[in-house]
Every structure is written in structure tokens, then in C-alpha cells.
């Protein structure tokens, strides 16, 4: 059961690592801003629309904080794993 939870956490981490930048691109394009990427201006994928930009801003905000929460869960899980491994090393 623990393996399934860890696999799901990693799957969500990778998913959110793709979704958060995509929502940022959506936010920037609908807000009428250019997106520089290593000195190259990325093409606009979405039309400028201030009404949708408000929705995109909320979505990007909550997705980013959800990714942050998943990273914190991952760090805590790794901390617990390292504590268990250290106890095994010390016993032997």
C-alpha cells in the first residue's frame, strides 16, 4: 500500500511540473504578455482576453501551491525513509 502512495505522489509531481508552467503560459498569453525563454520570445498560444486571464491567474496560483504541497510531502516522505534506513544501519 505504501508503494502505491509513493508512486501516486511521484505521478502527481511530474503531472504538476508540466501543468503549472502550462497554466503560466496561459496566464501570460491571456493577459497580453510576451513569454521570454532563454532570449527567445515564445509564440502566443492563446488570444489576449482579460476575462479569462482572471480565471487563469486563479488556476495558476492554486496549481503552484498544490505543487509546493506535493514537494513538501515528498521531502517529508524522504526524511522518514532516511530515518528508517539510518536505524537499520545503526542496529547492524
N, CA, C and O of each residue as an XYZ file, in Angstrom:
368
protein
N       0.818     -1.197      0.000
C       0.000      0.000      0.000
C       0.862      1.262      0.000
O       0.525      2.246     -0.659
N       1.972      1.235      0.736
C       2.859      2.392      0.786
C       3.487      2.644     -0.582
O       3.684      3.795     -0.971
N       3.802      1.583     -1.306
C       4.394      1.733     -2.633
C       3.427      2.443     -3.572
O       3.850      3.274     -4.376
N       2.135      2.131     -3.484
C       1.129      2.775     -4.333
C       1.041      4.268     -4.019
O       0.945      5.093     -4.928
N       1.075      4.612     -2.736
C       1.017      6.022     -2.339
C       2.235      6.788     -2.851
O       2.108      7.917     -3.324
N       3.407      6.178     -2.757
C       4.632      6.832     -3.229
C       4.603      6.983     -4.752
O       4.992      8.025     -5.279
N       4.147      5.953     -5.456
C       4.051      6.032     -6.918
C       3.048      7.105     -7.337
O       3.291      7.839     -8.295
N       1.939      7.197     -6.637
C       0.941      8.227     -6.946
C       1.497      9.622     -6.686
O       1.262     10.542     -7.469
N       2.230      9.779     -5.594
C       2.842     11.071     -5.280
C       3.803     11.491     -6.383
O       3.793     12.646     -6.809
N       4.625     10.570     -6.845
C       5.567     10.893     -7.921
C       4.835     11.207     -9.223
O       5.233     12.112     -9.956
N       3.773     10.469     -9.510
C       2.995     10.744    -10.722
C       2.383     12.141    -10.661
O       2.405     12.875    -11.648
N       1.836     12.508     -9.501
C       1.275     13.851     -9.345
C       2.357     14.923     -9.459
O       2.125     15.977    -10.051
N       3.533     14.661     -8.900
C       4.631     15.626     -9.005
C       4.986     15.887    -10.467
O       5.099     17.041    -10.879
N       5.160     14.835    -11.247
C       5.506     15.008    -12.652
C       4.376     15.686    -13.423
O       4.631     16.523    -14.288
N       3.151     15.335    -13.119
C       2.000     15.955    -13.776
C       1.960     17.452    -13.492
O       1.780     18.258    -14.405
N       2.127     17.819    -12.233
C       2.073     19.230    -11.869
C       3.281     19.999    -12.387
O       3.186     21.204    -12.619
N       4.424     19.324    -12.574
C       5.583     20.003    -13.147
C       5.340     20.376    -14.606
O       6.015     21.261    -15.133
N       4.402     19.727    -15.257
C       4.014     20.100    -16.620
C       2.847     21.075    -16.633
O       2.810     21.990    -17.455
N       1.895     20.887    -15.728
C       0.673     21.687    -15.718
C       0.921     23.113    -15.231
O       0.342     24.052    -15.777
N       1.758     23.294    -14.228
C       1.988     24.642    -13.674
C       2.625     25.573    -14.716
O       2.130     26.688    -14.882
N       3.686     25.183    -15.422
C       4.199     26.085    -16.461
C       3.202     26.314    -17.596
O       3.139     27.408    -18.158
N       2.429     25.292    -17.931
C       1.418     25.463    -18.977
C       0.358     26.478    -18.564
O      -0.076     27.293    -19.378
N      -0.055     26.428    -17.310
C      -1.033     27.410    -16.845
C      -0.409     28.798    -16.772
O      -1.108     29.796    -16.948
N       0.886     28.877    -16.517
C       1.581     30.161    -16.540
C       1.639     30.747    -17.939
O       1.504     31.957    -18.120
N       1.839     29.895    -18.918
C       1.809     30.354    -20.312
C       0.417     30.843    -20.665
O       0.266     31.878    -21.313
N      -0.592     30.113    -20.247
C      -1.988     30.518    -20.484
C      -2.262     31.868    -19.824
O      -2.878     32.747    -20.427
N      -1.805     32.027    -18.592
C      -1.991     33.281    -17.864
C      -1.301     34.438    -18.585
O      -1.900     35.498    -18.768
N      -0.068     34.245    -18.989
C       0.676     35.316    -19.653
C       0.049     35.690    -20.990
O      -0.098     36.873    -21.297
N      -0.320     34.693    -21.784
C      -0.903     34.980    -23.091
C      -2.250     35.674    -22.991
O      -2.501     36.637    -23.716
N      -3.114     35.208    -22.115
C      -4.432     35.839    -21.995
C      -4.333     37.215    -21.349
O      -5.221     38.048    -21.534
N      -3.270     37.464    -20.598
C      -3.046     38.775    -20.009
C      -2.356     39.750    -20.946
O      -2.173     40.916    -20.598
N      -1.971     39.293    -22.126
C      -1.344     40.159    -23.110
C       0.148     40.341    -22.928
O       0.705     41.342    -23.379
N       0.807     39.396    -22.279
C       2.251     39.497    -22.037
C       3.007     38.503    -22.907
O       2.520     37.413    -23.206
N       4.212     38.909    -23.307
C       5.104     38.007    -24.039
C       5.802     37.080    -23.054
O       5.918     37.391    -21.868
N       6.261     35.944    -23.552
C       6.943     34.963    -22.712
C       8.363     34.776    -23.238
O       8.566     34.096    -24.243
N       9.351     35.378    -22.562
C      10.742     35.150    -22.978
C      11.238     33.812    -22.422
O      10.973     33.461    -21.272
N      11.955     33.086    -23.256
C      12.517     31.797    -22.854
C      13.940     31.731    -23.389
O      14.158     31.463    -24.570
N      14.912     31.978    -22.506
C      16.324     31.986    -22.900
C      16.555     32.889    -24.121
O      17.092     32.447    -25.136
N      16.148     34.133    -24.009
C      16.356     35.163    -25.027
C      15.549     34.937    -26.303
O      15.800     35.590    -27.316
N      14.595     34.030    -26.264
C      13.716     33.787    -27.407
C      12.293     34.090    -26.958
O      11.874     33.661    -25.883
N      11.552     34.826    -27.772
C      10.160     35.115    -27.454
C       9.299     33.955    -27.954
O       9.267     33.666    -29.150
N       8.595     33.289    -27.019
C       7.731     32.178    -27.400
C       6.497     32.711    -28.111
O       6.022     33.801    -27.790
N       5.969     31.953    -29.076
C       4.758     32.407    -29.764
C       3.548     32.352    -28.823
O       3.509     31.557    -27.884
N       2.578     33.201    -29.092
C       1.349     33.202    -28.287
C       0.478     32.029    -28.691
O       0.115     31.880    -29.858
N       0.150     31.205    -27.723
C      -0.712     30.054    -27.977
C      -2.179     30.398    -27.755
O      -3.069     29.733    -28.285
N      -2.426     31.452    -26.961
C      -3.786     31.843    -26.619
C      -3.971     33.320    -26.936
O      -3.021     34.101    -26.881
N      -5.204     33.696    -27.268
C      -5.502     35.093    -27.563
C      -5.615     35.898    -26.271
O      -5.924     35.353    -25.212
N      -5.362     37.194    -26.374
C      -5.496     38.067    -25.206
C      -6.972     38.197    -24.859
O      -7.799     38.533    -25.707
N      -7.285     37.927    -23.601
C      -8.664     38.012    -23.114
C      -8.604     38.253    -21.614
O      -8.286     37.345    -20.845
N      -8.909     39.475    -21.200
C      -8.773     39.845    -19.786
C      -9.738     39.080    -18.893
O      -9.411     38.833    -17.732
N     -10.904     38.697    -19.379
C     -11.870     37.956    -18.562
C     -11.324     36.560    -18.236
O     -11.445     36.083    -17.108
N     -10.734     35.930    -19.221
C     -10.168     34.594    -18.997
C      -8.870     34.691    -18.203
O      -8.513     33.753    -17.490
N      -8.167     35.798    -18.315
C      -6.910     35.968    -17.583
C      -7.128     35.877    -16.078
O      -6.265     35.378    -15.355
N      -8.271     36.353    -15.602
C      -8.567     36.259    -14.167
C      -8.713     34.792    -13.743
O      -8.224     34.400    -12.684
N      -9.373     34.001    -14.557
C      -9.524     32.564    -14.272
C      -8.150     31.889    -14.325
O      -7.821     31.068    -13.469
N      -7.356     32.241    -15.333
C      -6.032     31.649    -15.479
C      -5.136     32.013    -14.297
O      -4.316     31.202    -13.867
N      -5.289     33.225    -13.775
C      -4.489     33.642    -12.623
C      -4.821     32.804    -11.395
O      -3.922     32.351    -10.686
N      -6.101     32.600    -11.146
C      -6.513     31.770    -10.001
C      -6.039     30.333    -10.171
O      -5.535     29.719     -9.231
N      -6.206     29.804    -11.377
C      -5.792     28.426    -11.637
C      -4.285     28.261    -11.443
O      -3.840     27.311    -10.800
N      -3.502     29.183    -11.998
C      -2.052     29.099    -11.868
C      -1.626     29.216    -10.400
O      -0.726     28.503     -9.958
N      -2.265     30.105     -9.654
C      -1.956     30.294     -8.236
C      -2.177     28.993     -7.459
O      -1.289     28.546     -6.733
N      -3.350     28.390     -7.607
C      -3.668     27.188     -6.832
C      -2.876     25.972     -7.291
O      -2.502     25.134     -6.470
N      -2.620     25.865     -8.573
C      -1.801     24.751     -9.053
C      -0.379     24.857     -8.524
O       0.218     23.848     -8.150
N       0.169     26.066     -8.488
C       1.536     26.257     -7.990
C       1.628     25.899     -6.504
O       2.592     25.259     -6.084
N       0.645     26.302     -5.714
C       0.691     25.968     -4.293
C       0.409     24.486     -4.045
O       0.896     23.919     -3.067
N      -0.364     23.864     -4.913
C      -0.560     22.419     -4.807
C       0.747     21.694     -5.113
O       1.090     20.723     -4.438
N       1.473     22.155     -6.120
C       2.792     21.575     -6.415
C       3.736     21.755     -5.233
O       4.478     20.835     -4.889
N       3.717     22.919     -4.612
C       4.543     23.150     -3.437
C       4.192     22.174     -2.314
O       5.086     21.632     -1.664
N       2.905     21.947     -2.083
C       2.476     20.996     -1.051
C       2.952     19.583     -1.382
O       3.366     18.845     -0.488
N       2.897     19.205     -2.654
C       3.379     17.880     -3.050
C       4.884     17.749     -2.846
O       5.366     16.687     -2.451
N       5.621     18.806     -3.108
C       7.074     18.778     -2.879
C       7.361     18.619     -1.391
O       8.256     17.865     -1.009
N       6.610     19.322     -0.549
C       6.789     19.197      0.905
C       6.478     17.773      1.348
O       7.213     17.208      2.158
N       5.393     17.181      0.827
C       5.077     15.782      1.154
C       6.202     14.851      0.722
O       6.557     13.917      1.442
N       6.753     15.107     -0.440
C       7.843     14.275     -0.940
C       9.072     14.382     -0.028
O       9.703     13.373      0.283
N       9.406     15.589      0.393
C      10.555     15.782      1.284
C      10.316     15.084      2.616
O      11.213     14.428      3.145
N       9.116     15.222      3.156
C       8.804     14.548      4.424
C       8.876     13.030      4.282
O       9.366     12.339      5.176
N       8.387     12.517      3.159
C       8.447     11.071      2.923
C       9.889     10.601      2.830
O      10.234      9.547      3.366
N      10.739     11.375      2.152
C      12.147     11.012      2.048
C      12.836     11.076      3.408
O      13.704     10.258      3.712
N      12.448     12.041      4.210
C      13.021     12.166      5.551
C      12.698     10.927      6.387
O      13.562     10.393      7.083
N      11.449     10.480      6.308
C      11.056      9.274      7.046
C      11.821      8.054      6.527
O      12.260      7.214      7.313
N      11.978      7.959      5.214
C      12.711      6.841      4.621
C      14.166      6.838      5.102
O      14.705      5.789      5.455
N      14.791      8.007      5.114
C      16.189      8.089      5.545
C      16.342      7.770      7.022
O      17.339      7.169      7.422
N      15.364      8.165      7.848
C      15.411      7.821      9.267
C      15.340      6.306      9.456
O      16.072      5.744     10.270
N      14.459      5.649      8.705
C      14.352      4.181      8.810
C      15.640      3.501      8.369
O      16.092      2.546      9.001
N      16.233      3.997      7.277
C      17.479      3.403      6.802
C      18.605      3.616      7.814
O      19.415      2.714      8.028
N      18.668      4.773      8.427
C      19.697      5.062      9.406
C      19.546      4.139     10.619
O      20.546      3.650     11.145
N      18.326      3.897     11.064
C      18.110      2.991     12.202
C      18.594      1.585     11.878
O      19.160      0.903     12.733
N      18.368      1.151     10.634
C      18.837     -0.191     10.251
C      20.359     -0.252     10.237
O      20.939     -1.260     10.641
N      21.001      0.793      9.787
C      22.457      0.833      9.726
C      23.037      0.830     11.141
O      24.014      0.132     11.413
N      22.443      1.598     12.026
C      22.953      1.712     13.392
C      22.774      0.388     14.137
O      23.642      0.011     14.926
N      21.679     -0.319     13.907
C      21.444     -1.616     14.591
C      22.453     -2.663     14.159
O      22.853     -3.504     14.963
N      22.866     -2.625     12.919
C      23.771     -3.658     12.410
C      25.163     -3.260     12.624
O      26.079     -3.999     12.262
